[in-house]
């Protein structure tokens, strides 16, 4: 079912007593229906007593305020009817959806008064985490000037970061630290410190042949470099429920093309098992 047009979302309600709520956020520019064609997580979760919400958030905004407002409204509606405890919400997504999920969790810990709840856990697929490192990737992509769609995207991201943060990470390092999920080399990983007590499961796929042959990139351009680093940082800070799963060559898009930046890198059964263990604790 869907809510009103303002806050459109899909809702899957289990027949039995609700154990918790799983929120799955599509990647940038992806419609809900296409997300659901690529995973089984929503189907197998609802069979295990978990309500599933898939909100219609595509690209979103730079400051994330409208997305957070929408999520807070959806969460508030769900907790009212049917009655579900706000302590059992798990959120996650792919790419931009993962960024929104992780940022919501960090900001909710940092400023609980502005958020309806603090997620019990977050799962994230191939999220770009460190905006300073992402900026450097954009510079490399523009300089390589090989794969046109990526070059155009890199120019757009670099220009938007320049206008939002005032310039490059070298010029404004504190701006980039403040607005990144994780900052490599910063004390406690920057904003990663707000995830110290939140279980986090991350997925990334290392397909070196695809990187080199299809995009002429190397490991410095791979999101996994920061994904592994943040999980390591969280473990060092005492988060025993921080975990990363690195697959190899598992990424396939809905149209059948190989691409490690896709839903297929997540094993839905593995993700659900992790979620159920957390809900049953």
Number of C-alpha atoms within 10 A of each C-alpha: 9 13 13 7 7 8 16 16 18 17 18 19 19 17 12 12 12 18 19 24 29 27 24 27 28 28 26 15 12 16 14 19 12 11 20 16 10 15 17 14 19 21 15 14 25 21 14 17 18 28 25 24 23 23 23 22 25 17 15 18 11 12 10 13 12 13 21 21 15 17 21 17 14 18 20 15 14 18 13 11 8 10 10 20 14 19 14 20 23 25 27 25 26 27 23 24 26 27 24 28 27 28 23 25 26 22 19 19 21 16 11 13 10 13 19 17 20 21 25 21 27 25 26 27 31 28 26 21 27 22 21 22 21 22 21 17 19 22 17 16 23 19 10 13 14 13 13 12 9 15 19 14 14 21 16 13 16 20 15 14 19 15 11 12 16 12 17 18 20 9 11 14 14 14 17 24 20 13 19 23 28 29 25 21 10 12 11 18 21 20 21 24 19 20 25 22 17 20 21 25 20 26 23 27 24 21 18 17 13 17 17 12 9 13 16 16 18 12 13 14 18 21 23 23 17 21 26 17 18 27 21 16 22 25 15 12 16 12 18 15 17 23 20 20 16 18 16 12 16 20 22 17 15 14 6 8 9 16 20 25 21 22 27 18 26 26 16 18 14 11 16 19 12 17 22 16 9 15 18 8 5
